[in-house]
Amino acid sequence: MFVGGHGTPATASGRDRPPTVAYLSQIARAAEDLGFVGALTPTGAWCEDAWLTTAMVSQNSERLKFLVAFRPGFVSPTLAAQMASTFQRQTGGRLLLNVVTGGESHEQRAYGDFLDKDDRYRRTGEFLQVVRELWEGKSVDLEGEHLRVEDARLARVPDPVPEVYFGGSSPIAGEIAARHVDVYLTWGEPPAQVAEKIEWIRELAARHGRTLRFGIRLHVITRDTSAQAWAEAERLLAGFDPQTVASVQAGLARSESEGQRRMLALHGGSRDGLEIHPNLWAGIGLVRGGAGTALVGSHEEVAERIREYAALGIEEFVLSGYPHLEEAYWFGEGVLPRLAAEGLWRHPFLPEPAPSAQVPFAS
């Protein structure tokens, strides 16, 4: 389980909490105590830089890993490999990388990147090829379509090598995932659609003799009762200004991202019919891009949806809430014990329980 980044809806007071190092460190320490493995930090013009922020927060935590989102077009592959290696040494191996190719050309151009979407994905493939070979201790020469390095090498390779997370719903994104990444991430679509994605990526990866793990990015609203959880979802929905919704939806409709198109199709910009699968609510997508769905329900209902996705092959869940800190406690204290009781989750920072003196028979 991961605590996810990103935010749009405000806290219950109606005010946003600034992402200070102090507050983010509070979330990190809570996540460690509750048993989350790591925390996703986002990338984009609207948020703080993920590398710098996680480097600072890591000094106020002990075991939590950081799934740092970054864009390959903004930094050289050799420098990125070196930064990752340094991060691993300075944090005791707590770095994971979330590679974000960039779905919006206008935002990429603001950073000096003028490639179109498909070329950005091709560059990502070259980037990951260089980075992985450097992490293996190789000297790398590459004269690719978009990147060129000569006699590149690292003085010290990372230990352990960071795992690479990646998402994308277009055909070329699937091909890059199949060739280069460790974990394929999908946004929170209904289970049938997620199953189709998993099968698609598995088949692509098999052609290259590879196997991947799968994760899903979701928000969550979990309470002691279903009525309480849905009341909170309705509270959030009531706070969405119609003009803001219209403006956000108009902007997202121009997105080049296939994943964003799939998110928009789940709600169509309407406030009606937002429960698109039992306990899967598309309301968040009315006011923000990217992951736009939330698991909403009682602790048992949310646990059941986790089981449903896990049965499809989802092994990692990147979850967030509004606000992060309180929702982390609701989920950590309400849902995780139910998953633990069924052997679907174990606290990663606590020792294995001693074996029972009585071993049950299997039938």
Residue pairs with C-beta under 8 A, 6 or more apart in sequence:
1 35
1 36
1 37
1 316
1 317
1 319
1 336
1 345
2 36
2 37
2 38
2 39
2 40
2 67
2 215
2 316
2 317
2 318
2 319
3 27
3 31
3 36
3 38
3 39
3 40
3 318
3 319
3 320
3 324
3 328
4 39
4 40
4 217
4 218
4 219
4 291
4 318
4 319
4 320
5 39
5 40
5 41
5 42
5 47
5 50
5 69
5 320
6 42
6 47
6 288
6 290
6 291
6 320
7 16
7 320
7 322
7 324
8 284
8 287
8 288
8 322
9 236
9 239
9 240
9 284
9 287
9 322
10 16
10 239
10 322
11 17
11 322
11 323
12 235
12 323
14 239
17 23
17 323
19 47
19 48
19 53
21 53
21 56
21 57
21 60
23 325
24 53
24 57
25 57
25 60
25 61
26 325
27 39
27 324
27 325
27 328
28 39
28 57
28 60
28 61
28 64
29 60
29 61
30 325
30 328
30 329
30 332
31 39
31 64
31 328
31 332
32 61
32 62
32 63
32 64
32 349
34 328
34 329
34 331
34 332
34 333
34 336
35 332
35 336
35 345
35 347
35 348
35 349
35 350
36 64
36 328
36 332
37 64
37 65
37 348
38 64
38 65
38 66
38 67
38 94
38 96
39 54
39 64
39 65
39 66
39 67
40 67
40 69
40 98
40 217
40 318
40 320
41 50
41 53
41 54
41 66
41 67
41 68
41 69
42 50
42 69
43 49
43 50
43 69
43 70
43 71
43 100
44 107
45 107
45 110
45 111
50 68
50 69
50 70
51 68
51 70
51 83
51 87
54 66
54 68
54 87
55 87
55 90
57 66
58 64
58 66
58 90
58 91
58 94
63 94
63 348
63 349
64 94
65 94
65 95
65 96
66 91
66 94
66 95
66 96
67 96
67 97
67 98
67 165
67 318
68 87
68 95
68 96
68 97
68 98
69 98
69 100
70 80
70 97
70 98
70 99
70 100
71 99
71 100
71 101
71 102
71 108
71 111
71 113
72 80
72 99
72 101
72 123
72 124
72 127
72 128
73 101
73 102
73 108
73 111
73 113
73 115
73 120
73 123
74 111
74 113
75 83
76 149
77 126
77 127
77 128
77 130
77 131
77 134
77 147
77 149
77 152
78 130
78 134
78 140
78 149
78 152
78 154
80 127
80 131
81 130
81 131
81 134
81 135
81 154
82 154
84 95
84 97
84 131
84 135
84 158
84 162
85 135
85 154
85 156
85 157
85 158
87 94
87 95
87 158
87 162
88 94
88 95
88 158
88 159
88 160
88 162
89 156
89 158
89 159
93 158
93 159
93 160
95 158
95 162
96 162
96 163
96 164
96 165
97 162
97 163
97 164
97 165
98 165
98 166
98 185
99 124
99 128
99 164
99 165
99 166
99 181
101 117
101 120
101 121
101 124
101 168
101 173
101 176
102 108
102 113
102 120
103 117
103 255
103 256
103 257
103 259
103 260
104 255
104 256
104 257
105 114
105 116
105 117
105 256
108 114
108 115
108 120
113 120
115 123
115 146
117 170
117 256
118 172
119 145
119 146
121 168
121 170
121 172
121 173
121 176
122 145
122 146
122 172
123 145
123 146
123 147
124 176
124 180
125 175
125 176
125 179
125 180
126 142
126 144
126 145
126 146
126 147
127 147
128 164
128 176
128 179
128 180
128 181
129 142
129 144
129 180
130 140
130 142
130 147
130 149
130 152
132 180
133 140
134 140
134 152
134 153
134 154
134 157
135 154
135 157
135 158
135 161
135 162
136 157
137 153
137 154
137 157
138 153
139 151
139 152
139 153
140 149
140 151
140 152
140 153
141 149
141 150
141 151
141 152
142 148
142 149
142 152
163 182
163 183
164 180
164 181
164 182
164 183
165 181
165 182
165 183
165 184
165 185
165 215
166 173
166 176
166 177
166 180
166 181
166 183
166 184
166 185
167 173
167 177
167 184
167 185
167 186
167 187
167 217
167 259
168 174
168 176
168 177
168 258
168 259
169 186
169 197
169 257
169 258
169 259
169 262
170 258
173 258
174 200
174 201
174 204
175 204
177 184
177 201
177 204
177 205
177 212
178 201
178 204
178 205
178 207
178 208
178 210
178 212
179 208
179 210
181 212
182 212
182 213
183 212
183 213
183 214
183 215
183 316
184 197
184 198
184 201
184 212
184 213
184 214
184 215
185 214
185 215
185 216
185 217
185 316
185 318
186 194
186 197
186 198
186 214
186 215
186 216
186 217
186 259
187 216
187 217
187 218
187 259
187 262
187 263
187 290
187 291
187 292
187 293
188 216
188 217
188 218
188 219
188 280
188 291
188 292
188 293
188 294
188 295
189 197
189 262
189 263
189 266
189 293
190 266
190 276
190 277
190 280
191 277
191 308
191 309
191 312
193 262
194 216
194 309
194 312
194 314
195 312
195 313
198 214
198 312
198 313
198 314
201 212
201 214
202 211
202 212
205 211
205 212
213 315
213 316
214 313
214 314
214 315
214 316
215 314
215 315
215 316
215 317
215 318
216 309
216 314
216 316
216 317
216 318
217 290
217 291
217 318
218 291
218 293
218 294
218 295
218 317
218 318
218 319
218 320
219 284
219 291
219 293
219 294
219 295
219 319
219 320
219 321
219 322
220 294
220 295
220 296
220 302
220 319
220 320
220 321
220 327
220 330
220 331
220 335
221 229
221 232
221 233
221 236
221 281
221 294
221 295
221 296
221 297
221 321
221 327
222 229
222 295
222 296
222 297
222 298
222 299
222 302
222 327
222 330
222 331
222 334
222 335
223 229
223 232
223 298
223 299
223 330
223 334
224 298
224 299
224 334
225 298
226 297
226 298
226 301
228 298
229 296
229 297
229 298
229 301
229 302
230 296
230 297
232 296
233 281
233 283
233 294
233 296
236 283
236 284
236 322
237 271
237 274
237 283
237 286
240 271
240 283
240 286
240 287
244 287
245 269
245 271
245 286
245 287
246 269
248 286
248 287
248 288
248 289
249 264
249 269
249 286
251 289
252 260
252 263
252 264
252 289
253 264
255 261
255 264
255 289
260 289
260 290
263 282
263 285
263 289
263 290
263 291
263 292
263 293
264 285
266 276
266 282
266 285
266 292
266 293
267 273
267 274
267 276
267 282
267 283
267 285
267 286
267 292
269 286
271 283
271 286
274 281
274 282
274 283
275 281
275 282
275 296
276 282
276 293
278 301
278 305
279 295
279 296
279 297
279 301
279 302
279 304
279 305
280 293
280 294
280 295
280 296
280 305
281 293
281 294
281 295
281 296
282 292
282 293
283 294
284 291
284 292
284 293
284 294
285 292
285 293
286 292
291 320
295 302
295 305
295 306
295 319
296 302
297 305
299 334
299 335
299 338
300 338
302 331
302 334
302 335
303 335
303 338
303 339
306 317
306 335
306 339
306 344
307 339
307 342
307 344
309 317
310 344
319 331
320 327
321 327
321 328
321 330
321 331
336 345
336 347
339 345
340 346
340 347
346 352
